[in-house]
């Protein structure tokens, strides 16, 4: 069996952590883009002669990213928990195990076993 390089060894863990987080964020972003695109200020920007890419990035994306950032903050706990499980399965050490150690160090001595 060939040992993977450090970069190759990160491909599966990154995919394992990223897919459950990225799917709802992409869905919210697409819905938000559709909703923002129908707003009057986008029509005004187009009427003023702004290019399609300028309207998309300057007007639509600026407003569409707000709900995505909000949900991303809520999913941060899921990301850390997923990192802990993924690191355990793949035998890696990283932010998940570091978070677990920090929680264990902060626990009351009555709860330690």
N, C-alpha and C positions, 0 to 999 in steps of 0.2 A: 504494500500500500504506500502510495506517495504522500508525504506530508505536505499540506497546503502552505503557501506563504502566509504571512500575517494578514495581508490584504484579502486573500482568498478565503481565509478562515473567518472573516467578518461578514461575508456575503449572506449566508443563511441567517445568522442572528439579527442582522439589520433588517432583512426582509420580514423576519418573524415579528419584530417589534413594530415595524413601520406600517404594515398593511392594516392591522385593526385600527390604527389611529388615523391613517390617511383617508380611508374610505368615507367615514362620516364627514371629515373636513372637506373633502372634494364635493360631496353631495350638498353640503351647506353652501359652499362657494358657488356652485353652479346655480342653485336656486336663488341665491342672493344676486348674482349677476343678471339673471333673467328679470328679477324684480326691479333692480336699480335701472336696468336698460330702458324701462318704460316710464321712468320719471321725467318730468318736464325739463329739468336742468340739462339732461342729456340731449333732448331735442334742441334746446337752445344752443348748446355747444356745437351740435352738428349744423344748425342753421347759420352759425357764425363762420362756418367753413373749416372747422378743425378736422384733421385727418381722422380716419377710423381708429388708427392705433393710438393717437393722442386722446381721443374720447375714451377709448377702452382703459388706458393706463392712468390717465390724469383724473378722469371723472368717475368712471364706473368702478374700477378696481379699488380706488381709494375708499369708496363707500361700501363696496361689497366685502372688503376684508375685515370690517369691524365685527360682524357676527362670527366670522371664522376665528378671529383672535379670542373672542369671548369663549367659544366652545373649546378652543385649544387650551385655554387656561383651566377649564374644567376637566379636560382629559389628561392633564399633567399627572395626576395620581395614578391613572390607568397606565400611563407610560412608564412610571417608576416601578409599579407592580409588575408590569410585563417585562421590564428589564431585569428585575430580580429573578423571575421564573426562567427567562431565557438564558441568563448567565448561569443559573444552576444546571439547566439542561445541557448547555454547550460547554460547561466547565471553564467559564471565563470569570475574571474578576473585573468589576467595574462599578458604576454608580449605583446599581441595584444592591450589591452587597455592602457598599459603603453606607447606603441609606439604612439597611437593616442593622448594621453595626451601630449607627448613630441612635436608632430607636432603642436598641437593646441597652446601650449605655445610659439612656435617659430614663429607662424604666425604674420604678421603685424597687428597692431590694426585696420587698415582700412578694413581688411577682416573678422574681428570677428563680429558675430551677436548676 
